[in-house]
Amino acid sequence: MDDKVSIRLAYSDDIPAMVKLLGELFDIEDDFTIDTKKQSRGLELLLQNSHSIVLVAEILNDAVGMMTLQRGISTAMGEYVGTIEDVIVSQPYRAMGIGTQLLASAIEEADQRKWGRLALGVDLRNTEAIEFYTKFGFTKSHMGVMYRVV
């Protein structure tokens, strides 16, 4: 099998495959519930937003991984910053360097846009993910993530 991975910007035709990937992610994260209509709508909104970036990892025209980045403004930094979400590589394709390629592409995209910082949330029980992000220079914060549905 030719397992050459390409990382590219997502487009609307990728939404069904990305929803499946999000299903895999939400299966391993207690905080989120799979709702394909909501995930499809969220992806549509991201793709329509010029300040958001959706990356897809592809092998043989099959989406095997993804991540999203969203621009915000930090008063602490006085500049644009980015938030990384929805990082997932499908189970059969893990440990092939795809996550590394996705994250490197995300960092490059943020750098090109002159975002001063990237932040992400990580399940504190997922030590592998924490170790992975640490290799890219992410550090733990004393800030915690809290949610409220409005």
C-alpha positions as CSV (number, residue, x, y, z in Angstrom):
1,M,0.0,0.0,0.0
2,D,1.3,3.5,-0.9
3,D,1.0,5.2,2.4
4,K,2.2,8.7,1.3
5,V,0.5,11.2,3.5
6,S,-0.5,14.6,2.3
7,I,-1.7,17.4,4.6
8,R,-4.0,19.9,3.0
9,L,-6.7,22.4,3.8
10,A,-10.1,20.8,4.0
11,Y,-13.1,21.6,1.8
12,S,-16.8,20.9,2.1
13,D,-16.6,17.5,0.4
14,D,-14.5,16.3,3.3
15,I,-17.2,16.9,5.9
16,P,-18.6,13.3,5.9
17,A,-15.1,11.8,6.4
18,M,-14.3,14.4,9.1
19,V,-17.5,13.7,10.9
20,K,-16.4,10.0,11.1
21,L,-13.0,11.1,12.4
22,L,-14.7,13.3,15.1
23,G,-16.8,10.2,16.0
24,E,-13.5,8.4,16.8
25,L,-12.3,11.4,18.8
26,F,-15.5,11.8,20.8
27,D,-15.5,8.1,21.5
28,I,-12.4,8.6,23.6
29,E,-13.3,11.9,25.2
30,D,-15.9,11.9,28.0
31,D,-16.7,15.6,27.6
32,F,-18.3,15.4,24.1
33,T,-21.2,13.6,22.5
34,I,-21.4,12.3,19.0
35,D,-24.1,14.2,17.1
36,T,-23.3,14.0,13.4
37,K,-25.7,16.9,12.5
38,K,-24.0,19.2,15.0
39,Q,-20.5,18.1,13.9
40,S,-21.4,18.7,10.3
41,R,-22.7,22.1,11.0
42,G,-19.6,23.0,13.1
43,L,-17.3,21.9,10.3
44,E,-19.4,23.9,7.8
45,L,-19.0,27.0,10.0
46,L,-15.3,26.5,10.3
47,L,-14.9,26.1,6.6
48,Q,-16.9,29.3,5.9
49,N,-14.8,31.3,8.4
50,S,-11.8,32.9,6.9
51,H,-10.1,33.0,10.3
52,S,-10.3,29.3,10.8
53,I,-8.2,26.6,9.4
54,V,-9.2,23.0,8.9
55,L,-6.5,20.5,8.0
56,V,-6.9,17.0,6.7
57,A,-4.4,14.2,6.5
58,E,-5.0,12.1,3.5
59,I,-3.7,8.8,2.2
60,L,-4.9,7.7,-1.3
61,N,-7.7,10.3,-1.2
62,D,-8.9,8.9,2.1
63,A,-9.1,11.3,5.1
64,V,-7.2,9.6,7.9
65,G,-6.7,12.5,10.3
66,M,-7.7,16.1,10.9
67,M,-7.3,19.1,13.2
68,T,-8.9,22.6,13.4
69,L,-7.4,26.0,14.3
70,Q,-9.4,29.0,15.2
71,R,-8.2,32.6,15.5
72,G,-8.8,34.6,18.6
73,I,-7.4,37.8,20.2
74,S,-5.4,37.7,23.4
75,T,-5.4,40.8,25.6
76,A,-2.5,39.3,27.5
77,M,-0.4,39.1,24.4
78,G,-1.9,42.0,22.5
79,E,-2.2,40.0,19.3
80,Y,-3.9,37.3,17.4
81,V,-3.6,33.8,18.8
82,G,-4.9,30.4,17.8
83,T,-6.7,27.5,19.4
84,I,-6.2,24.0,18.2
85,E,-9.1,21.6,18.4
86,D,-10.3,18.3,17.0
87,V,-7.0,16.6,16.6
88,I,-7.5,13.0,15.6
89,V,-5.7,10.4,13.5
90,S,-7.8,7.3,12.8
91,Q,-6.8,4.3,14.9
92,P,-5.3,2.2,12.0
93,Y,-3.0,5.1,11.0
94,R,-1.6,6.0,14.3
95,A,2.2,5.8,15.0
96,M,2.9,6.7,11.4
97,G,3.9,10.3,12.0
98,I,0.6,11.7,10.7
99,G,-0.1,13.6,13.9
100,T,3.3,15.1,13.8
101,Q,2.7,16.2,10.2
102,L,-0.6,17.7,11.1
103,L,0.7,19.6,14.1
104,A,3.8,20.9,12.2
105,S,1.4,22.1,9.4
106,A,-0.8,23.9,12.0
107,I,2.2,25.6,13.6
108,E,3.4,26.7,10.1
109,E,-0.1,28.1,9.3
110,A,-0.2,30.0,12.6
111,D,3.3,31.3,12.0
112,Q,2.4,32.5,8.5
113,R,-0.6,34.4,9.9
114,K,1.6,35.9,12.7
115,W,-0.4,34.4,15.5
116,G,1.5,34.9,18.7
117,R,0.5,31.8,20.5
118,L,-1.3,28.5,20.0
119,A,-3.3,26.9,22.7
120,L,-5.1,23.5,23.0
121,G,-7.1,21.5,25.4
122,V,-6.1,18.0,26.2
123,D,-7.7,15.2,28.3
124,L,-5.5,15.2,31.4
125,R,-5.7,11.4,31.5
126,N,-4.2,11.1,28.0
127,T,-0.6,11.1,28.9
128,E,0.5,10.1,25.3
129,A,-1.2,13.2,23.9
130,I,0.5,15.4,26.6
131,E,3.9,13.9,25.8
132,F,3.2,14.5,22.1
133,Y,2.3,18.2,22.5
134,T,5.3,18.7,24.9
135,K,7.6,17.6,22.1
136,F,6.3,20.5,20.0
137,G,7.0,23.1,22.8
138,F,3.5,23.2,24.4
139,T,3.7,23.6,28.1
140,K,1.1,23.0,30.8
141,S,-0.8,25.9,32.1
142,H,-2.5,26.6,35.5
143,M,-5.6,27.6,33.5
144,G,-8.3,25.0,33.3
145,V,-11.0,24.6,30.7
146,M,-14.6,25.1,31.8
147,Y,-17.8,24.9,29.7
148,R,-21.3,26.3,29.9
149,V,-23.9,25.8,27.2
150,V,-25.8,28.9,26.5
